[in-house]
Amino acid sequence: TSALTMSGGNKIMTITYRPNDGPLANASAVTVNLTPVGGGTPQTVAMTGGPTEFTYSYTVPSSTTAVNYTFTSGGTSDDTGGAGWSASTSAAFVMDGQFDSQNFVVSDNGMRIYAAIRGNKLYTATWSTKGGSSDHFIFITDQFGNPVTHPWAKAGKVYGKFDFTAQTKPWIGANPDNAYANGFGAAGRNWLGDQGKALETEIDLVQVFGSIPRILYIAVGAYPRANGGALLSQAPASFGNVADDIEIPEFQPVNTASIRDEDLDGKFDVGAPEMLVSVNGNDTDGNYGLRRFYLDEVALETSSLTVKFKPNAAGAISDVEVFTNLNRRDNAVLEENPSTVTSSSNTYFRAYAISAPGADGYYTTTIPVNLCGAYRLQVRYKVAGVNGGNYIYYTDNALRRDCAIVVSPKKALTLNMYEVNPLIVEAKDATFAGRSTFLDLVNDPTLPGESGGYDDRPDGLNKNHYS
């Protein structure tokens, strides 16, 4: 058998061999022959222990995806009939009806979505149905389609390819007794835990989707047992137009790079970053947030905002920078390669370095606000051993998004805005023919119906206000 653990940032595969009545029965010494797949050098090493149980702990090369191994003693081999043994270096999740980690929660609306990835394996979970009176469902997709009738004949529809055919996207339904998976592929697994525990699943993304999607969409829902039962609870929260439908905005997007747990510590490798944007001591969540400013540029008025960032990652953090185009309107371009952006580059975006966290764990910096415009702001950082040493960006376009910063001219605060309905503002009577039109607002004498000085514009309406 083999077991995968982490130590000092390295994966350790501990191989245990019990000869029993096999070819190496009664052997006093055993060697294990290791052949790494994907990178690394084959090794033959002596195991410790014996004679009933031998062990060896192997430090897995970073590029290795699997390890094949056999055992020998003297001139005798045990290769399990010529096939040998093989173990993936991507640890699978544990299917035992217990949530693998509370750090895997990606959506919580009473109903919860847990999600994480190791290697090609996607873990999802929600509340178990055991001991209850409802049916629970997990829907997973990489793309949306036309709404389909709920596969268990519940009320409402689900947006995506979810049915009982071989082409279905993966989904699982569970009643208080059993769980039934569809589209999970040959390697798919699931477990229905006890009351108050987990309905959990594992699928091989490459097997199910053909590759690892950049973005996955996950939804969970609870329904009464009976056919036609209305949606009782869901995650994410209801957002669409039809109460019982699980519509596109009611799927939680997750960036697969953001939910990896390759170091097996029950936490996302990139962390669970927090970004606060503060103005005058008032902190607000920067995730898809908005901060507004009003400046008189002519009078050289300025303001400032403070960014507070906490990566919440297990690995060593470095190179924390605010990444924004604030005040950079004169350098605007349609697209820009983030790798060209530094703290001194003459680029549309600019990086602002933050040297060290404070006592509260937040990296903090203050940036001036001095030019009107519409801007975006996020943070980038590095975590040792994650993402190949490259920057990790707070915004993953799924769980986390930029903070918007809108800087308007101060005179906009005194602006009066009026709305007019062109169909009635110059209407001559209540008939269809008597309604007004956009042409009436233009009032160009050269246009049909306006020649000869004809003007049906009411007194006091100044056409110079329109363009």
HELIX and SHEET records of a PDB file:
HELIX    1   1 GLN A  102  PHE A  104  5                                   3    
HELIX    2   2 LEU A  205  PHE A  209  1                                   5    
HELIX    3   3 ILE A  248  GLU A  250  5                                   3    
HELIX    4   4 THR A  256  ILE A  259  5                                   4    
HELIX    5   5 ARG A  329  ASN A  331  5                                   3    
HELIX    6   6 PRO A  338  THR A  340  5                                   3    
HELIX    7   7 ASN A  387  GLY A  389  5                                   3    
HELIX    8   8 LYS A  410  THR A  414  5                                   5    
HELIX    9   9 PHE A  438  VAL A  442  1                                   5    
HELIX   10  10 SER A  451  GLY A  453  5                                   3    
HELIX   11  11 LYS A  463  HIS A  465  5                                   3    
SHEET    1   A 4 SER A   2  SER A   7  0                                        
SHEET    2   A 4 ASN A  10  TYR A  17 -1                                        
SHEET    3   A 4 PHE A  54  THR A  59 -1                                        
SHEET    4   A 4 THR A  48  GLY A  49 -1                                        
SHEET    1   B 4 GLN A  43  ALA A  46  0                                        
SHEET    2   B 4 THR A  31  VAL A  37 -1                                        
SHEET    3   B 4 ALA A  66  SER A  73 -1                                        
SHEET    4   B 4 THR A  76  ASP A  78 -1                                        
SHEET    1   C 4 GLN A  43  ALA A  46  0                                        
SHEET    2   C 4 THR A  31  VAL A  37 -1                                        
SHEET    3   C 4 ALA A  66  SER A  73 -1                                        
SHEET    4   C 4 TRP A  85  SER A  88 -1                                        
SHEET    1   D 5 VAL A 105  ASP A 108  0                                        
SHEET    2   D 5 ARG A 112  ARG A 118 -1                                        
SHEET    3   D 5 LYS A 121  TRP A 127 -1                                        
SHEET    4   D 5 ALA A 198  ASP A 204 -1                                        
SHEET    5   D 5 ARG A 189  LEU A 192 -1                                        
SHEET    1   E 5 ALA A 179  ASN A 182  0                                        
SHEET    2   E 5 TRP A 171  ALA A 174 -1                                        
SHEET    3   E 5 SER A 134  THR A 141 -1                                        
SHEET    4   E 5 ILE A 215  PRO A 224 -1                                        
SHEET    5   E 5 SER A 233  ALA A 235 -1                                        
SHEET    1   F 5 ALA A 179  ASN A 182  0                                        
SHEET    2   F 5 TRP A 171  ALA A 174 -1                                        
SHEET    3   F 5 SER A 134  THR A 141 -1                                        
SHEET    4   F 5 ILE A 215  PRO A 224 -1                                        
SHEET    5   F 5 GLN A 252  ASN A 255 -1                                        
SHEET    1   G 2 PRO A 147  THR A 149  0                                        
SHEET    2   G 2 LYS A 157  TYR A 159 -1                                        
SHEET    1   H 4 ASN A 282  ASP A 285  0                                        
SHEET    2   H 4 GLU A 274  VAL A 279 -1                                        
SHEET    3   H 4 SER A 303  LYS A 310 -1                                        
SHEET    4   H 4 TYR A 363  VAL A 369 -1                                        
SHEET    1   I 5 LEU A 290  LEU A 295  0                                        
SHEET    2   I 5 CYS A 403  PRO A 409  1                                        
SHEET    3   I 5 GLY A 373  VAL A 383 -1                                        
SHEET    4   I 5 ILE A 317  THR A 324 -1                                        
SHEET    5   I 5 ARG A 350  ALA A 353 -1                                        
SHEET    1   J 4 LEU A 290  LEU A 295  0                                        
SHEET    2   J 4 CYS A 403  PRO A 409  1                                        
SHEET    3   J 4 GLY A 373  VAL A 383 -1                                        
SHEET    4   J 4 ILE A 392  TYR A 393 -1                                        
END                                                                             
